[in-house]
Amino acid sequence: MKRVVGISLGSDAQDFAFRARFLGKPLDVRRIGTNHSVDRAEKLLGHWENHADAIGVGVVKDAYAVGSQRFIGKESARLTAAVTRVPVTTGGRLGDILQEWALRHVQGKLGDYFSNARVLFFSGTANYKLAQAMAEFTPNLEFADALLQMGVPRMLGSLDALELYASGAHYVTDRIPDGVMSTAVAREWTKFVLRRAMQDATVIVAPVHELDAFGLEELSGKTILTSTASDARIARLRKKGVSVVIDGAPALFGHVLDPSILDAMIIAALGKEPDDLLEDDYLEIIAGLAIEPRVVYPRGFRRVNRFAFVIHPLAQEYFKNIKPIDLLSRISPPVFMDAVEKAMAWAPPFVYSRVTGIKSPTGVEAEGWLISVGGTPKEIMSHSPEFSYRRLLDAARVARSLGAQIMGLGAFTKVVGDAGLTVARRAPLPITTGNSYSASGALWAAHDAMRRLRLVPAGRKGQRLRFKAMVVGATGSIGSVCARLLAMVAEEVYLVSPETAKLLSLKGSILKETPDAKLFLSGRTDRDVAGMDMIVTATSGAGKRVLDIMKVKPGCVITDVARPLDLPAEEVARRPDVLVIESGEIQLPGKVEMKDIGLPRNVAYACLAETIVLALEGRFENFTVGRNIEWEKVREIYRLGLKHGMKLAAISGVNGPFSSADISRVRRLALAARAKAATAARGSLGRPAPRRGRAA
């Protein structure tokens, strides 16, 4: 029986011993920790080279390369030189393979797990190959080498910076007087800067023992990419709030084996020298033993995906939320706010709010950022599309740097130019406009409102409902999908748009899908609006008047999908017998924390909800872009929304959510208005015609 010994600079609390048959050979394996004592490790190596067939030296790095630079670890050189009679290995090559495989395994198995993640390496020089692999998935890499080796209070922010640092760092570190970096001030300063970087990171790459000095504040919710995390280490990380531990070291024979020990076992079993082992040998062994990287969830399964969503002010009034502007606006002429509006359109994007607490019933969570661009609809429409594209692409770069895996466009940012196509093509992360869920939510809310008003006869199962519907702005992206949905359920659908040719094309397309639909076309609303039970306005008309609300039928449900709204509050107030709702807002699952966006807590606009649904599902792709919404995607996002716990929120109007009493009042006023109109109509029919007098 061959004997394999692992001498580790790590803690002796993790020591173990076992016997097993490995690669067809019986092995006696033991691990001995030295509690970070190089002297003790050197003595143990001198002893065990007379009693072992192969020795592994753990928690050291031997030769490694960074760019064109090659380095020899001082500790590993000293320790491996202490053994001359038997093969000795640090497991460096095998460890690199296992670490990179763990990274790629998780990225493939969990789907874009590391995409745009903010990754902090305690040492990029010691993990250069892993950093190269990580750079395939995210540009957000930071390396603490300069901080931990020389006390420089900055992180290296790219592979290029790491390579430049590595090319000259040894000249500097060799000249730093002994003890300078170990002073109390230097240690505290280094720890402070490192803690800040850890808090901002999504993923931390570090030796597991180097995390002992940190707690909940730095590690809560983090993914740790490491090696040789024992059960005791996992238990400690659980108390510190770590979400996921990805460990390249495999668990075999009831123990987590450091790559140095596993490599020594391979050497002993095959009877080869370390330099005689090829990558193909490792591949054959790993595949033959069916070794897989370990993915451990210390606090139970948790997956957090990340999104960003672009918002913008809808009017000058929004700027008054900024205290200095509010104060100046009270004492300045109106031209002051006009100047502010123009200036803000040129402002760079900024993070308006962090969004947390979104949790799907599936267990997946989402967090994100609301990123504001400064242009109002008036300013957006007064500039060329390229002006807005540049600001949205700037916002996309901010989103990527924050770690977002997908970005949604809100309000007017999704209708400018080609409705997201150019931005999606040029952005560094996937884009969606949210129009698929906006269309679905609009009809969802309208249907619920009609049901609660009880003014339209309930149809029989499988039959069309007996109501008339109108879509104003039917040729637009959301309007066309609303028209398709209504054509399936309404008795008659009236399509209104000034784009005559597009109306004809839309009618033909709908009839191919729904041959028995009754469709009527018009370029204006006033001709048929009085007979409608439901009206959907989706014009993107930037506040232009799209219909005369005084001509609308009492009890009509108007769903205003447009942003800004097609019907301002003063117009809505003129018809208390009509229910005007602001499309279909969505109730998000979980306990959501974010700044005020003009909606109740846990409620989001449907376009924002689409971005969140895609994040929860891990669908990091350009989903809804362009002006032609795909019917299949409308159905799919509705289905995915239900899967992840999305619900129709309380129906909201221009003055906030409608209560049951509000809806009952609209119903009562509508019935009274209809009764009054019917009485007036009967009176006019029964009144005798006036006699014509005889000329004098």
Secondary structure, DSSP 4 states (H G I P E B T S, - for coil): -EEEEEEESS-GGG-EEEEEEETTEEEEEEEEE-TT-HHHHHHHHHHHTTT-SEEEEES---EEEETTEEEE-HHHHHHHHT--SS-EE--HHHHHHHHHHHHHHHHHHHTSTTTT--EEES-TTTTHHHHHHHTTT-S-EEE-HHHHHH--SS-B-SHHHHHHHHHHHHHHHTTSPTTSTTSHHHHHHHHHHHHHHHHH-SEEE--GGGGTT--HHHHTT-EEEES---HHHHHHHHHTT--EEEE-S-EETTEEPPHHHHHHHHHHHHT--GGG--HHHHHHHHHHTT---EEE-TTS--EEEEEEEEE--SSGGGGGGSHHHHHHHHHS-HHHHHHHHHHHTTSPPEEEEEEEEEE-TTSEEEEEEEEE----HHHHHHS-HHHHHHHHHHHHHHHHHHT-S-EEE-GGGGTSTTTTHHHHHHSSS-EE--HHHHHHHHHHHHHHHHHHHT-SPPPPTTS-EEEEEEEETTTSHHHHHHHHHHHHHEEEEEEE-S-HHHHHHHHHHHHHH-TT--EEEES-STTTGGG-SEEEE----TT-----GGGSPTT-EEEE--SS-SS-HHHHTT-TTSEEE-S--EEPSEEEE----SS-TTEE-HHHHHHHHHHHHT--S--S-SS---HHHHHHHHHHHHHTT-EEPPPEETTEEPPHHHHHHHHHHHHHHHHHHHHHHHHHHHSPPPPPPPP-
